[in-house]
Amino acid sequence: MSRRRLLAGLAGLSAAPHVVNSVGSVAAQGEYLVGSGISDVTGPAAENGMMGYSLTQQKTTGIHLRCRARAYVVVDSAGKRVVFVTADLAAIFQSVHQGVLARLTKVYGGLYTEQNVLLNATHTHSACGGDSHYALYNLSILGFQEQTYNGVVAGVVEAIGRAHNNLAPGSMLIGRTALTDASANRSLVAFDRNPAEDKAQFPLAIDPAVTVLRFRQGGRDIGAISWFATHGTSMTGANRLISGDNKGYAAYAWEHDYAGVRYLDGPPGFVASFPQTNSGDVTPNLNLRPGSGPTENEFENTRIIGDRQFRAALHAFGSAVEQVTGGVDSRLRYVDMSTVTVAGQYTPDGRPHSTCKAAIGTSTLAGSTEDGPGIPIPEGAQNPLVQALGGLEAPIPQALADAQAPKIVVLPTGIMQPYPWTPDILPLQIVRIGQLHLIAGPAEYTIVAGLRLRQTVAAELGIPLENVLVQGYANAYSQYVTTPEEYDSQHYEGGSTLFGRYTLPAYQQEFAKLANALRTGTFDGPGPVPRDLSASQLNFQTSVVFDDPAPLKNFGDVLTQPRSNYHLLERVTVVFVTGHPKNNPRRGGTFLEVQRLTGGQWTRHADDGDWATKYRWTRTLGATSSATITWDIPADTPTGTYRITHHGNWKNGLTGHITPLNGTSHTFAIT
């Protein structure tokens, strides 16, 4: 069998134990195997709470930019492999981590496990929520949303599968640059409490580092991972359209606009992800107000901040000359972060200290004024999920109040009943890809907290600091991690640092242990088993009962037709009679198409995954609803004849049967 045929066969195999050995025999010739893949993780486009701003009124009403999971697989010459996935989500909850690993085991056996799979989120605040098993993160969504959860898990697994099937001999390069106009420090008072030597690392009080990992198969680029720290909050809490926010736009700009990817037309030739690093205290709202900076338009801000990340990443990508060399490896260990005794070498005063049960403070409820408000207590008091769980009035033991000081504890999430409202047994992971090392942590780390983690791990491994990155929002979610000095200010981030003043020193100590295990080739075991709360979930969000067309109308009928003629940069608007989007979220599909007449055939020109389109769902009366589709005609659109089509589904109230619907507008010309 030829080497090419052998590799083609390996790339298409489902996992079995012999795959590792076969791949190793190929990669032993001095090449990595690399693969990339992408899939859709967009949730229900209507009446599903969004995750991030904790606002019960922020429920989805449509789609501006679909959310996607982007995966990469790397196999070294010894047959070791790692998986890296970035998803356009607010967080990777532990429930999703558990669900993905369970499905990977069913498909691939022991090939992809908790040890070598790293899942992380871009932290967009405009994706569907309700996929956590811990109550605090489902409160504003009114409970666990199975449809959202299933879509996220399926999409992540699908992206990994596509990257696995895409494996082929390749190489990687590292590129670096700086980006100073896509973030601002939103918590300067806390930042300024840090020692001068820490602040000197960040003269602008931001982390401007852009690090790009460039993937190639032979002479062809197949993808890039571009790390940069800025929050996914360009879209405000007033937004109701699903969006990947600024990092989602950056990926779209590279894939769609630059590399020519069309998401519904088969496997992409290029996959670009924009993961976070230590973005806990940095905002994209440059004027330090929600939706403000560089402009006063949240959609334009999303585009501009995303475009700046894309252009910086492209520069680093194009100038990358540092070849990735060496093997791949990984270590993951679960740690109960509420019971860590921290050695004095990691604490500010040089004395041992301990973490404590999780709790949030009054400043958490106040929110981050630069990005959005906090949790509204009056609203929480009327929340049916809160009431079902026993309410917010939980006793606060004096010992916990003392341990959390100077935080004023308002909600002791770690001791809530019938189970903790936030996780305590958390996954800590270090992934090595050649000389690049990723500290995968289940939280939002401030820039100085990230610096100290990197310094700790770099010293333990004996490698340059620039080769260690913090990969936040990874494998689970437990809110913020500040330095002890920042914690004392009790700004939003400090109030949201769950395990007390010594949370960061605990992470430093535990990651140092992982780094030592990685360096020495040892492993002390996976640690305690995290809870499986899948059987304890509640949901108070109403589902679809039935759909009804408008009087004298049928599903798919056009209520508002387009004009007959448009110019470039004008907006086309068409309104259809439709059903509820929850009848079929159309993951991997679209609710709309902009079609162009070409050679006598109608071809898809754009869909609901495109920046220029918006799909809005509106409940008009009872079970009657409409779909408003807009298309802002881009400046480079070819002249010609076009039409708008809508795809949806409606539910029969008597039988419960769900039926597809389609609608087509009149044609119109672009001149």
Phi and psi in degrees as a GROMACS rama.xvg file:
@    title "Ramachandran Plot"
@    xaxis  label "Phi"
@    yaxis  label "Psi"
@TYPE xy
-70.2446  156.944  SER-2
-61.1882  -39.3781  ARG-3
-63.6287  -43.7586  ARG-4
-66.2952  -36.7517  ARG-5
-61.4319  -46.6773  LEU-6
-65.3287  -39.857  LEU-7
-61.413  -38.8709  ALA-8
-67.1848  -42.3866  GLY-9
-62.185  -39.7524  LEU-10
-63.9327  -25.8725  ALA-11
-97.3271  -1.16401  GLY-12
-74.8142  138.972  LEU-13
-71.495  154.744  SER-14
-69.4276  140.216  ALA-15
-149.983  161.858  ALA-16
-53.4748  -32.8872  PRO-17
-72.6161  -13.853  HIS-18
-62.8478  -41.6284  VAL-19
-59.5445  -46.7844  VAL-20
-65.3831  -41.0505  ASN-21
-64.3382  -45.5107  SER-22
-62.9765  -40.7983  VAL-23
-59.3466  -38.9166  GLY-24
-65.5921  -30.2758  SER-25
-77.6544  -48.607  VAL-26
-68.6825  -17.949  ALA-27
-62.7542  -15.7178  ALA-28
-74.0601  4.59685  GLN-29
106.186  5.43442  GLY-30
-113.389  151.549  GLU-31
-81.7454  160.322  TYR-32
-103.643  129.931  LEU-33
-130.918  147.443  VAL-34
-150.616  153.211  GLY-35
-136.018  152.334  SER-36
-156.63  162.619  GLY-37
-144.075  148.628  ILE-38
-153.167  168.592  SER-39
-92.9499  130.878  ASP-40
-122.895  19.9743  VAL-41
-65.1624  132.73  THR-42
-93.1009  -165.304  GLY-43
-58.8745  130.604  PRO-44
-84.7508  7.59868  ALA-45
-152.372  141.559  ALA-46
55.1173  40.6586  GLU-47
-127.069  125.199  ASN-48
-60.494  142.897  GLY-49
-87.9334  152.457  MET-50
-104.375  129.381  MET-51
144.078  -52.5923  GLY-52
-93.0766  -8.23582  TYR-53
58.9837  39.5226  SER-54
-110.181  117.995  LEU-55
-63.8192  -26.0147  THR-56
-79.9819  -9.73957  GLN-57
-87.2667  82.4294  GLN-58
-110.792  148.378  LYS-59
-63.3224  141.135  THR-60
-133.413  19.7269  THR-61
154.235  -166.234  GLY-62
-133.951  130.774  ILE-63
-104.02  -45.7297  HIS-64
-142.238  121.272  LEU-65
-63.7289  147.886  ARG-66
-92.331  138.504  CYS-67
-134.432  153.398  ARG-68
-105.139  132.592  ALA-69
-121.364  124.729  ARG-70
-122.35  149.797  ALA-71
-138.139  138.527  TYR-72
-121.586  134.072  VAL-73
-127.248  129.752  VAL-74
-121.904  131.303  VAL-75
-95.2725  -175.714  ASP-76
-69.0739  -18.9632  SER-77
-90.7002  -1.0755  ALA-78
90.9375  -1.76294  GLY-79
-71.9418  148.227  LYS-80
-142.39  154.63  ARG-81
-135.175  153.269  VAL-82
-120.308  134.698  VAL-83
-126.772  125.379  PHE-84
-130.264  129.841  VAL-85
-115.372  129.428  THR-86
-120.541  143.601  ALA-87
-76.7814  75.8265  ASP-88
-138.335  164.421  LEU-89
-67.9364  -37.2724  ALA-90
-160.193  156.622  ALA-91
-95.8098  104.265  ILE-92
-78.8846  157.583  PHE-93
-59.7492  -31.2477  GLN-94
-60.3442  -42.1052  SER-95
-68.0259  -43.0461  VAL-96
-56.1494  -46.8858  HIS-97
-64.8435  -42.3169  GLN-98
-66.3923  -41.4567  GLY-99
-64.3856  -45.6597  VAL-100
-63.5269  -37.6019  LEU-101
-63.332  -43.0524  ALA-102
-69.9518  -37.2041  ARG-103
-62.5449  -37.9388  LEU-104
-63.3666  -40.1428  THR-105
-63.1635  -36.8366  LYS-106
-87.812  -41.5594  VAL-107
-116.261  6.3027  TYR-108
64.4695  -131.191  GLY-109
-93.9807  16.6174  GLY-110
-73.0653  -41.7575  LEU-111
-120.704  116.47  TYR-112
-131.192  179.686  THR-113
-60.0605  -22.4488  GLU-114
-74.5483  -35.7025  GLN-115
-117.489  11.1671  ASN-116
-112.004  125.218  VAL-117
-117.086  115.384  LEU-118
-108.879  135.682  LEU-119
-146.859  164.918  ASN-120
-122.29  151.296  ALA-121
-77.9294  -14.5023  THR-122
72.6766  31.4021  HIS-123
-61.3663  142.053  THR-124
-98.5918  14.0267  HIS-125
-124.159  29.4577  SER-126
-109.089  163.132  ALA-127
-65.9383  142.039  CYS-128
-110.703  -173.711  GLY-129
97.3995  11.5607  GLY-130
-103.082  12.5531  ASP-131
-92.0954  153.562  SER-132
-96.3021  -5.05633  HIS-133
-100.144  133.178  TYR-134
-62.7414  -37.8291  ALA-135
-56.0974  -35.9069  LEU-136
-86.274  -1.59908  TYR-137
-113.129  -0.649558  ASN-138
-58.9247  -50.548  LEU-139
-73.693  -14.964  SER-140
-92.923  -6.11115  ILE-141
70.0908  28.0641  LEU-142
122.783  -177.585  GLY-143
-74.6203  129.317  PHE-144
-108.338  100.037  GLN-145
-61.408  -36.4322  GLU-146
-64.393  -40.9655  GLN-147
-64.4458  -49.4956  THR-148
-57.5026  -48.7205  TYR-149
-61.7893  -38.6348  ASN-150
-66.6895  -40.1162  GLY-151
-66.4205  -49.3197  VAL-152
-61.4387  -45.958  VAL-153
-63.1265  -41.2218  ALA-154
-66.661  -41.4605  GLY-155
-64.8514  -45.6115  VAL-156
-62.6995  -39.8918  VAL-157
-63.8912  -41.3581  GLU-158
-62.8557  -42.5749  ALA-159
-62.8426  -42.8737  ILE-160
-60.4411  -39.2668  GLY-161
-69.444  -37.1096  ARG-162
-66.7356  -39.4655  ALA-163
-60.9376  -45.5491  HIS-164
-70.8556  -17.5261  ASN-165
-90.3728  -0.800513  ASN-166
-57.8991  134.587  LEU-167
-159.144  160.319  ALA-168
-56.7555  137.479  PRO-169
-164.131  -169.439  GLY-170
-147.219  169.566  SER-171
-137.383  147.226  MET-172
-126.862  151.181  LEU-173
-111.043  130.649  ILE-174
-123.962  151.153  GLY-175
-139.365  148.121  ARG-176
-158.726  -175.611  THR-177
-125.269  145.713  ALA-178
-132.734  117.623  LEU-179
-113.592  -2.48564  THR-180
-120.717  33.2439  ASP-181
-129.422  12.406  ALA-182
-159.828  156.897  SER-183
-145.142  147.704  ALA-184
-75.847  125.193  ASN-185
-98.0541  1.08157  ARG-186
-139.818  58.0027  SER-187
-64.9999  -35.7007  LEU-188
-60.0437  -43.008  VAL-189
-69.2644  -44.7874  ALA-190
-56.0421  -41.5694  PHE-191
-68.9638  -12.2826  ASP-192
-75.8103  -14.9526  ARG-193
-72.4906  155.461  ASN-194
-59.0731  154.757  PRO-195
-58.8982  -36.9131  ALA-196
-66.1391  -30.6023  GLU-197
-73.1657  -47.4214  ASP-198
-63.9562  -28.745  LYS-199
-64.0973  -22.8478  ALA-200
-72.2127  -18.6335  GLN-201
-132.597  74.3201  PHE-202
-61.0898  -23.8226  PRO-203
-97.9046  6.83644  LEU-204
62.3285  22.9592  ALA-205
-132.517  166.834  ILE-206
-103.676  103.099  ASP-207
-84.4708  0.420679  PRO-208
-67.25  129.538  ALA-209
-116.003  121.418  VAL-210
-120.464  127.113  THR-211
-120.855  130.389  VAL-212
-105.697  115.281  LEU-213
-98.5804  126.226  ARG-214
-105.339  131.978  PHE-215
-133.396  143.479  ARG-216
-116.872  106.959  GLN-217
64.4045  -124.756  GLY-218
-98.167  14.3293  GLY-219
-116.21  130.875  ARG-220
-77.2364  134.141  ASP-221
-120.031  -6.78347  ILE-222
173.004  172.586  GLY-223
-154.863  142.988  ALA-224
-112.149  126.082  ILE-225
-124.454  104.058  SER-226
-87.2377  132.055  TRP-227
-161.297  144.856  PHE-228
-98.4149  109.252  ALA-229
-160.491  144.881  THR-230
-67.4141  154.072  HIS-231
-90.0974  58.0519  GLY-232
-130.553  28.5888  THR-233
-66.8372  -38.3792  SER-234
-79.6218  135.37  MET-235
-90.6857  178.018  THR-236
-68.9679  -11.5341  GLY-237
-82.7877  -13.4183  ALA-238
-72.6169  143.343  ASN-239
-124.082  1.50747  ARG-240
-97.7731  133.063  LEU-241
-59.089  134.472  ILE-242
-156.073  144.789  SER-243
-80.8221  3.43623  GLY-244
58.8847  -156.505  ASP-245
-64.0916  -36.8001  ASN-246
-73.5551  -31.3608  LYS-247
-64.3847  -40.092  GLY-248
-67.007  -40.8717  TYR-249
-57.2003  -44.4336  ALA-250
-64.3704  -43.1282  ALA-251
-61.9973  -42.7197  TYR-252
-61.3979  -40.9314  ALA-253
-72.7524  -48.2181  TRP-254
-71.3798  -55.3955  GLU-255
-78.6366  -53.0983  HIS-256
-79.1988  -36.0335  ASP-257
-95.2843  -45.223  TYR-258
-94.9492  -6.12817  ALA-259
77.2476  20.8072  GLY-260
-70.2099  135.299  VAL-261
-121.475  109.826  ARG-262
-63.5912  -25.6194  TYR-263
-97.9351  6.98909  LEU-264
-112.797  34.4148  ASP-265
102.275  -177.293  GLY-266
-58.6274  136.883  PRO-267
-75.2737  148.962  PRO-268
-81.62  -12.8346  GLY-269
-151.492  136.655  PHE-270
-124.211  119.907  VAL-271
-118.598  119.362  ALA-272
-115.292  151.554  SER-273
-129.38  74.2139  PHE-274
-73.2527  165.325  PRO-275
-83.8408  167.402  GLN-276
-122.361  -113.823  THR-277
-101.745  82.588  ASN-278
-106.939  17.9351  SER-279
-58.24  -35.0854  GLY-280
-118.181  22.5678  ASP-281
-121.098  139.164  VAL-282
-121.007  150.869  THR-283
-83.0152  -9.24196  PRO-284
-81.5071  90.761  ASN-285
-64.8896  -21.5959  LEU-286
-93.0282  7.75065  ASN-287
59.6057  35.822  LEU-288
-139.385  146.071  ARG-289
-56.3664  129.563  PRO-290
72.4125  17.588  GLY-291
-126.505  118.784  SER-292
105.108  119.35  GLY-293
-73.7366  -21.6988  PRO-294
-118.419  -171.622  THR-295
-106.156  16.4003  GLU-296
-115.619  119.391  ASN-297
-64.4308  -35.0075  GLU-298
-67.4842  -42.9099  PHE-299
-67.9602  -38.476  GLU-300
-62.009  -41.6244  ASN-301
-58.6537  -44.7676  THR-302
-65.4815  -45.6538  ARG-303
-66.9936  -48.5558  ILE-304
-64.2007  -38.3478  ILE-305
-65.48  -42.3212  GLY-306
-63.8496  -38.0232  ASP-307
-64.5789  -39.321  ARG-308
-64.8992  -42.9443  GLN-309
-60.5466  -46.7144  PHE-310
-67.9937  -37.2476  ARG-311
-65.3464  -42.8585  ALA-312
-64.1268  -40.9348  ALA-313
-63.5956  -36.992  LEU-314
-63.7806  -47.6424  HIS-315
-63.6029  -38.7747  ALA-316
-60.826  -47.786  PHE-317
-70.1288  -27.0327  GLY-318
-99.8596  7.12241  SER-319
-67.568  124.254  ALA-320
-127.804  -12.8133  VAL-321
-79.1043  111.848  GLU-322
-75.4552  134.898  GLN-323
-75.5722  126.925  VAL-324
-133.734  156.908  THR-325
96.0688  176.356  GLY-326
-83.3005  178.572  GLY-327
-112.573  150.442  VAL-328
-162.14  169.363  ASP-329
-164.351  153.506  SER-330
-140.546  134.54  ARG-331
-132.162  136.571  LEU-332
-140.738  135.516  ARG-333
-83.0407  135.692  TYR-334
-130.769  134.113  VAL-335
-78.9448  99.0807  ASP-336
-72.4419  -6.37586  MET-337
-90.2333  -4.07424  SER-338
-133.363  29.1483  THR-339
-86.9587  127.142  VAL-340
-92.8322  120.896  THR-341
-101.936  129.152  VAL-342
-68.7609  153.626  ALA-343
-61.7857  -23.4501  GLY-344
-65.7058  -14.2834  GLN-345
-107.565  -3.7565  TYR-346
-104.515  153.963  THR-347
-61.1229  -35.1669  PRO-348
-95.7093  3.29765  ASP-349
73.7737  12.3109  GLY-350
-111.977  153.343  ARG-351
-66.0916  144.766  PRO-352
-144.528  174.01  HIS-353
-132.832  153.138  SER-354
-81.8317  179.166  THR-355
-147.525  176.884  CYS-356
-59.2602  148.299  LYS-357
-68.2322  145.023  ALA-358
-159.269  150.659  ALA-359
-111.347  154.362  ILE-360
-105.952  176.736  GLY-361
-60.4626  -32.6525  THR-362
-69.154  -23.6412  SER-363
-64.373  -41.7528  THR-364
-67.9241  -30.759  LEU-365
-68.754  -30.0999  ALA-366
84.3876  179.057  GLY-367
-97.679  109.961  SER-368
-65.5486  -18.6395  THR-369
-78.058  -24.9866  GLU-370
-118.262  -31.4926  ASP-371
169.403  165.143  GLY-372
-72.1722  168.481  PRO-373
-90.3177  -158.389  GLY-374
-79.9808  121.314  ILE-375
-76.8163  112.26  PRO-376
-60.6171  -46.2017  ILE-377
-57.0883  -38.236  PRO-378
-65.6771  -41.6805  GLU-379
-61.0777  -33.1774  GLY-380
-67.1743  -22.9538  ALA-381
-98.8384  2.05954  GLN-382
-74.783  122.586  ASN-383
-63.2065  -30.851  PRO-384
-68.2423  -41.4822  LEU-385
-59.7569  -45.4385  VAL-386
-63.7326  -39.338  GLN-387
-65.3328  -28.7269  ALA-388
-90.472  3.40651  LEU-389
103.588  4.1039  GLY-390
87.9891  178.46  GLY-391
-94.3861  -8.67401  LEU-392
-84.0053  81.5826  GLU-393
-105.068  138.314  ALA-394
-65.0002  142.912  PRO-395
-112.546  104.897  ILE-396
-58.7392  145.017  PRO-397
-61.2427  -36.5343  GLN-398
-61.5152  -38.7189  ALA-399
-69.9133  -42.1266  LEU-400
-59.4841  -41.2736  ALA-401
-66.8882  -42.186  ASP-402
-67.213  -30.5116  ALA-403
-88.134  -9.90497  GLN-404
-55.2235  144.754  ALA-405
-84.3666  12.1541  PRO-406
-63.3069  134.758  LYS-407
-91.277  105.882  ILE-408
-70.3201  128.998  VAL-409
-112.831  -25.938  VAL-410
-146.988  111.776  LEU-411
-83.3894  75.2185  PRO-412
-59.4829  -27.8408  THR-413
-75.915  -11.6576  GLY-414
-124.233  15.2222  ILE-415
-67.981  158.592  MET-416
-115.788  153.316  GLN-417
-81.6173  -5.57725  PRO-418
-150.218  160.024  TYR-419
-55.5506  144.899  PRO-420
-85.0551  -11.1316  TRP-421
-134.414  153.245  THR-422
-75.6081  150.426  PRO-423
-118.978  -34.9054  ASP-424
-86.7545  108.688  ILE-425
-122.622  149.164  LEU-426
-84.6998  124.944  PRO-427
-112.272  133.154  LEU-428
-143.534  142.813  GLN-429
-122.632  129.264  ILE-430
-118.206  131.451  VAL-431
-109.592  129.085  ARG-432
-124.888  95.2109  ILE-433
62.875  -127.192  GLY-434
-85.0731  -6.45254  GLN-435
-90.5332  130.498  LEU-436
-122.476  133.199  HIS-437
-112.869  123.968  LEU-438
-91.087  102.289  ILE-439
-91.4713  107.203  ALA-440
-117.74  146.333  GLY-441
-89.6999  48.381  PRO-442
-160.828  178.842  ALA-443
-103.653  108.919  GLU-444
-96.2856  133.722  TYR-445
-67.6813  167.206  THR-446
-65.3678  -36.0972  ILE-447
-76.3803  -36.727  VAL-448
-58.7456  -43.1494  ALA-449
-62.9475  -40.6129  GLY-450
-58.9075  -46.1214  LEU-451
-66.1327  -37.9776  ARG-452
-61.1767  -45.7161  LEU-453
-62.6031  -42.7604  ARG-454
-62.8708  -40.9607  GLN-455
-62.2611  -48.5791  THR-456
-70.4669  -41.2025  VAL-457
-60.7756  -41.1608  ALA-458
-65.8547  -40.412  ALA-459
-65.8275  -36.41  GLU-460
-87.9198  -16.665  LEU-461
69.8971  41.5002  GLY-462
-127.464  163.63  ILE-463
-63.1544  146.094  PRO-464
-59.524  -35.489  LEU-465
-66.4538  -14.9887  GLU-466
-94.0131  12.2084  ASN-467
-125.45  123.586  VAL-468
-120.634  145.784  LEU-469
-86.1623  123.567  VAL-470
-104.308  94.3151  GLN-471
-76.7926  174.279  GLY-472
57.2963  40.1762  TYR-473
-113.387  125.656  ALA-474
70.9185  -15.6626  ASN-475
-170.027  179.696  ALA-476
-142.22  130.664  TYR-477
-142.969  35.6071  SER-478
67.2043  -133.514  GLN-479
-104.503  161.102  TYR-480
-135.398  115.915  VAL-481
-108.978  168.274  THR-482
-72.1922  158.67  THR-483
-56.3564  -35.8943  PRO-484
-66.7642  -42.2249  GLU-485
-66.8008  -36.426  GLU-486
-57.7493  -38.0901  TYR-487
-63.8882  -24.4394  ASP-488
-76.895  -20.4532  SER-489
50.5567  45.2514  GLN-490
-74.5505  -177.246  HIS-491
-50.8101  -45.8878  TYR-492
-66.0272  -39.4102  GLU-493
-68.7199  -39.2617  GLY-494
-65.3045  -21.3337  GLY-495
-101.785  7.19236  SER-496
-84.5057  104.364  THR-497
-67.1547  -39.1075  LEU-498
-100.625  21.9586  PHE-499
93.5451  -174.718  GLY-500
-60.5406  -27.4599  ARG-501
-104.635  25.7507  TYR-502
-61.8589  -49.861  THR-503
-62.7406  -48.8464  LEU-504
-55.0974  -34.2158  PRO-505
-64.6664  -43.9797  ALA-506
-61.8053  -42.4085  TYR-507
-57.9031  -46.2677  GLN-508
-63.0279  -46.5076  GLN-509
-71.5446  -35.1621  GLU-510
-71.063  -31.681  PHE-511
-61.6788  -39.8361  ALA-512
-62.4353  -43.1199  LYS-513
-63.2091  -41.6664  LEU-514
-63.2186  -39.8112  ALA-515
-63.183  -41.1444  ASN-516
-63.9692  -38.5515  ALA-517
-66.0302  -42.9492  LEU-518
-67.0755  -38.347  ARG-519
-93.4488  -4.27306  THR-520
72.2293  27.2346  GLY-521
-111.874  171.035  THR-522
-156.008  126.031  PHE-523
-93.7684  10.2743  ASP-524
100.162  165.107  GLY-525
-78.544  -8.56313  PRO-526
85.2329  -168.362  GLY-527
-65.7224  153.147  PRO-528
-85.6827  126.099  VAL-529
-68.0818  158.011  PRO-530
-63.6727  147.953  ARG-531
-108.939  104.379  ASP-532
-103.813  18.3188  LEU-533
-61.9279  -26.3126  SER-534
-90.3005  3.35127  ALA-535
-115.007  24.4754  SER-536
-93.9788  143.7  GLN-537
-121.17  153.113  LEU-538
-146.343  125.868  ASN-539
-116.875  10.1426  PHE-540
-81.6886  128.114  GLN-541
-65.8454  148.493  THR-542
-101.486  -177.887  SER-543
-80.1314  123.943  VAL-544
-88.0046  -55.535  VAL-545
-165.014  166.928  PHE-546
-117.055  148.921  ASP-547
-137.936  129.584  ASP-548
-72.3081  163.594  PRO-549
-63.3938  155.561  ALA-550
-52.8567  132.993  PRO-551
63.7213  19.8401  LEU-552
-123.508  160.065  LYS-553
-116.067  156.982  ASN-554
-60.5766  132.868  PHE-555
95.9967  -10.8727  GLY-556
-63.5331  150.217  ASP-557
-94.3001  122.464  VAL-558
-88.6038  -33.7464  LEU-559
-132.02  116.976  THR-560
-87.7139  157.881  GLN-561
-74.9542  163.661  PRO-562
-68.3441  171.315  ARG-563
-82.6689  -18.1607  SER-564
-148.198  139.124  ASN-565
-136.94  156.237  TYR-566
-106.496  164.348  HIS-567
-57.6907  145.291  LEU-568
75.6785  0.123209  LEU-569
-85.1245  166.983  GLU-570
-108.392  130.175  ARG-571
-96.6027  133.088  VAL-572
-129.447  128.612  THR-573
-134.987  138.05  VAL-574
-120.52  131.988  VAL-575
-119.594  153.342  PHE-576
-76.0122  130.887  VAL-577
-143.286  -179.896  THR-578
-112.187  -178.463  GLY-579
-73.9114  134  HIS-580
-62.0884  -22.6088  PRO-581
-68.3742  -16.07  LYS-582
-60.7999  -29.0914  ASN-583
-164.754  103.841  ASN-584
-65.5479  -9.47518  PRO-585
56.1255  43.4641  ARG-586
-62.5111  126.22  ARG-587
82.1577  7.54104  GLY-588
-130.104  -145.571  GLY-589
-158.911  149.689  THR-590
-89.6058  -8.27868  PHE-591
-149.448  157.306  LEU-592
-139.536  135.613  GLU-593
-95.2682  114.449  VAL-594
-108.376  144.425  GLN-595
-119.233  138.895  ARG-596
-82.5331  114.544  LEU-597
-132.937  116.835  THR-598
59.4813  33.5302  GLY-599
82.1263  2.09729  GLY-600
-120.954  143.265  GLN-601
-85.2267  124.833  TRP-602
-122.814  147.936  THR-603
-71.1273  124.492  ARG-604
-102.148  -35.0513  HIS-605
-153.03  162.593  ALA-606
-144.549  -170.161  ASP-607
-78.7702  3.11868  ASP-608
-93.9639  4.19493  GLY-609
-96.6084  146.719  ASP-610
-62.0818  -33.0967  TRP-611
-79.3177  -9.40777  ALA-612
-108.636  154.379  THR-613
-139.839  134.746  LYS-614
-113.166  119.297  TYR-615
-121.047  128.778  ARG-616
-104.57  136.223  TRP-617
-134.31  129.223  THR-618
-81.5698  113.806  ARG-619
-87.6237  -39.6097  THR-620
-166.197  117.048  LEU-621
57.9647  -117.961  GLY-622
-93.9417  8.21903  ALA-623
-93.8829  136.522  THR-624
-146.111  162.491  SER-625
-131.426  155.591  SER-626
-116.578  119.256  ALA-627
-102.507  120.944  THR-628
-112.945  125.437  ILE-629
-120.157  148.541  THR-630
-136.029  113.52  TRP-631
-85.7716  107.166  ASP-632
-65.3187  114.808  ILE-633
-64.4905  157.467  PRO-634
-65.812  -23.3007  ALA-635
-99.3813  15.7988  ASP-636
-69.8545  130.299  THR-637
-64.4512  144.458  PRO-638
-67.3487  157.265  THR-639
150.625  -164.204  GLY-640
-105.628  132.533  THR-641
-133.187  167.003  TYR-642
-154.092  162.66  ARG-643
-111.637  132.228  ILE-644
-118.726  150.132  THR-645
-124.398  136.485  HIS-646
-120.126  136.711  HIS-647
-160.96  -165.63  GLY-648
-148.333  147.74  ASN-649
-126.869  151.902  TRP-650
-110.057  128.948  LYS-651
-78.6101  125.913  ASN-652
-69.5045  -24.5265  GLY-653
-85.9934  -45.2475  LEU-654
-99.8187  -19.3503  THR-655
77.798  1.93113  GLY-656
-69.5683  139.355  HIS-657
-107.187  126.29  ILE-658
-120.471  136.334  THR-659
-65.4546  150.349  PRO-660
-134.238  151.006  LEU-661
-141.714  147.46  ASN-662
-142.216  150.162  GLY-663
-136.471  132.802  THR-664
-81.5618  172.22  SER-665
-63.5734  159.234  HIS-666
-77.5697  157.633  THR-667
-146.629  156.494  PHE-668
-105.296  142.971  ALA-669
-110.021  119.923  ILE-670
